[in-house]
Amino acid sequence: MNNILRVFADFNNADENGRLRLNCIGTIEDLARQKIELQDGQTLIFYGEDLEIEGILKYSPEENIWVAVIDWDNIRQVEDISKLIKI
C-alpha cells in the first residue's frame, strides 16, 4: 500500500468547478488527528462511504477554503473502507 495519507471527504460537497471542498467536520477531524498541514500541490487520498479517490490540494481564495482537485471519472469503489483506515 502506498504512503499517501487518507482523509475523509464529503463527495456531495463540491464547488462549481467540481473540486471537493475540505471544510466538513469529518475532513477537519481527520486532518487534525493525523496532524496534516495542507500545502498547495500536495496529494491525498479522499474517502467517503465506500468510495475513494486521489486528489491534489489547492487553496480556493474565492471561498477562502482548501479544495481537492479530483478526476470524477477515477473514483474507486472499495469493499470495506473501515479496513483501510485506522479508527
Residue frames as qw, qx, qy, qz and C-alpha x, y, z in Angstrom:
[[0.000, 0.887, 0.461, 0.000, 0.00, 0.00, 0.00],
 [0.400, 0.565, -0.040, 0.720, 1.27, 3.46, -0.79],
 [0.401, -0.318, -0.484, 0.710, 2.11, 6.07, 1.83],
 [0.100, -0.386, -0.217, -0.891, -0.32, 8.75, 0.68],
 [0.115, 0.107, 0.672, -0.723, -2.41, 9.92, 3.62],
 [0.156, -0.462, -0.798, -0.355, -6.14, 9.15, 3.67],
 [0.086, 0.127, 0.338, -0.928, -8.64, 11.85, 4.63],
 [0.240, 0.562, 0.777, -0.149, -12.42, 11.81, 4.79],
 [0.072, 0.126, -0.238, -0.960, -14.27, 13.97, 2.26],
 [0.484, 0.489, 0.574, -0.444, -17.93, 14.59, 1.52],
 [0.329, 0.089, 0.694, 0.634, -18.31, 13.78, -2.18],
 [0.095, 0.771, 0.607, 0.168, -21.54, 15.81, -2.24],
 [0.227, -0.891, -0.085, 0.384, -19.67, 18.96, -1.18],
 [0.605, 0.130, 0.362, 0.697, -18.10, 20.05, -4.47],
 [0.031, 0.601, 0.034, -0.798, -17.71, 23.60, -5.74],
 [0.620, 0.668, 0.109, -0.396, -18.83, 24.83, -9.16],
 [0.323, 0.677, -0.628, -0.207, -15.52, 23.61, -10.63],
 [0.924, 0.012, -0.355, -0.140, -16.05, 20.07, -9.36],
 [0.337, 0.404, -0.677, 0.514, -13.40, 20.35, -6.65],
 [0.614, -0.492, -0.610, 0.094, -14.07, 18.75, -3.28],
 [0.189, -0.781, 0.199, -0.560, -14.42, 21.31, -0.51],
 [0.618, 0.017, -0.684, 0.387, -12.35, 20.27, 2.51],
 [0.140, -0.364, 0.316, -0.865, -14.41, 22.06, 5.14],
 [0.758, -0.385, -0.344, -0.399, -16.72, 19.36, 6.52],
 [0.568, -0.673, 0.374, -0.291, -16.30, 18.19, 10.10],
 [0.975, -0.060, 0.191, 0.093, -15.09, 14.69, 9.16],
 [0.672, 0.582, -0.106, 0.445, -12.34, 16.16, 6.98],
 [0.086, -0.814, 0.309, -0.483, -11.28, 18.64, 9.63],
 [0.788, -0.497, 0.313, -0.183, -11.16, 15.90, 12.28],
 [0.951, 0.166, 0.089, 0.247, -9.08, 13.58, 10.03],
 [0.449, 0.716, -0.192, 0.499, -6.61, 16.37, 9.22],
 [0.337, -0.759, 0.351, -0.432, -6.23, 17.27, 12.90],
 [0.919, -0.304, 0.235, -0.088, -5.93, 13.64, 14.06],
 [0.894, 0.214, 0.115, 0.376, -3.19, 12.94, 11.52],
 [0.339, -0.741, 0.102, 0.570, -1.55, 16.35, 12.05],
 [0.576, 0.383, 0.477, 0.542, -1.66, 17.10, 8.32],
 [0.031, -0.657, 0.006, 0.753, -0.60, 20.59, 7.25],
 [0.646, 0.634, 0.424, 0.038, -2.19, 21.37, 3.91],
 [0.250, -0.530, 0.397, 0.707, 0.10, 22.53, 1.11],
 [0.591, 0.628, -0.105, -0.495, -0.63, 23.56, -2.45],
 [0.538, 0.513, -0.633, -0.215, 0.01, 20.64, -4.81],
 [0.267, -0.282, 0.874, -0.294, 0.01, 18.00, -2.05],
 [0.590, -0.030, -0.665, -0.456, -1.65, 14.68, -2.95],
 [0.387, -0.137, 0.732, -0.544, -4.02, 12.95, -0.53],
 [0.221, -0.225, -0.895, -0.316, -6.47, 10.09, -0.86],
 [0.417, -0.096, 0.236, -0.873, -10.03, 11.10, -0.06],
 [0.190, -0.179, -0.962, -0.080, -12.58, 8.57, 1.11],
 [0.445, -0.016, 0.281, -0.850, -16.24, 8.57, 2.00],
 [0.875, 0.098, 0.165, -0.445, -18.81, 5.82, 2.43],
 [0.865, -0.035, 0.464, 0.189, -17.48, 3.16, 0.04],
 [0.599, 0.764, 0.062, 0.233, -15.61, 5.46, -2.35],
 [0.534, -0.632, 0.175, 0.534, -12.07, 6.79, -2.59],
 [0.604, 0.728, 0.120, 0.302, -10.03, 8.95, -4.95],
 [0.578, -0.209, -0.032, 0.788, -6.69, 10.72, -5.09],
 [0.136, 0.940, 0.279, 0.139, -6.82, 14.48, -5.12],
 [0.532, 0.191, -0.118, 0.817, -4.40, 17.38, -5.37],
 [0.240, -0.727, -0.445, 0.464, -4.78, 20.19, -2.85],
 [0.249, 0.423, 0.217, 0.844, -5.35, 23.74, -3.92],
 [0.066, -0.430, -0.486, 0.758, -6.32, 26.79, -1.92],
 [0.125, 0.651, 0.609, 0.436, -9.51, 28.47, -3.15],
 [0.165, -0.081, -0.231, 0.955, -9.20, 32.22, -2.47],
 [0.334, -0.331, -0.419, -0.777, -12.76, 32.74, -3.77],
 [0.714, -0.500, -0.405, -0.276, -14.20, 30.70, -0.90],
 [0.153, -0.705, 0.533, -0.443, -11.25, 31.05, 1.50],
 [0.859, -0.257, 0.399, -0.193, -11.01, 27.25, 1.94],
 [0.149, -0.401, 0.851, 0.306, -8.88, 24.33, 0.79],
 [0.843, 0.312, 0.060, -0.434, -10.22, 22.15, -2.01],
 [0.538, -0.246, 0.759, 0.271, -9.10, 18.98, -3.74],
 [0.515, 0.492, -0.398, -0.578, -8.87, 18.73, -7.50],
 [0.574, -0.065, 0.815, -0.050, -10.06, 15.26, -8.45],
 [0.294, 0.151, -0.695, -0.638, -10.90, 13.36, -11.60],
 [0.676, -0.008, 0.350, -0.648, -14.52, 12.29, -11.07],
 [0.834, 0.298, -0.354, -0.300, -14.06, 9.51, -13.64],
 [0.510, 0.344, -0.742, 0.267, -11.45, 7.83, -11.43],
 [0.549, -0.419, 0.419, -0.589, -13.46, 7.38, -8.23],
 [0.392, 0.148, -0.908, -0.016, -12.92, 3.85, -6.98],
 [0.790, -0.413, -0.128, -0.435, -15.43, 1.69, -5.17],
 [0.143, 0.411, -0.832, 0.346, -13.89, -0.01, -2.13],
 [0.544, -0.255, -0.794, -0.093, -15.21, -3.08, -0.38],
 [0.568, -0.719, -0.386, 0.104, -14.96, -2.03, 3.25],
 [0.226, 0.795, -0.185, 0.532, -13.38, 1.35, 3.94],
 [0.603, -0.736, 0.211, -0.225, -13.09, 0.64, 7.69],
 [0.943, -0.110, 0.126, 0.288, -10.43, -2.00, 6.90],
 [0.614, 0.531, 0.029, 0.583, -8.34, 0.64, 5.11],
 [0.029, -0.741, 0.188, -0.645, -8.29, 3.29, 7.82],
 [0.411, -0.070, -0.736, 0.534, -7.19, 3.18, 11.40],
 [0.395, -0.691, -0.317, -0.516, -10.12, 4.00, 13.65]]
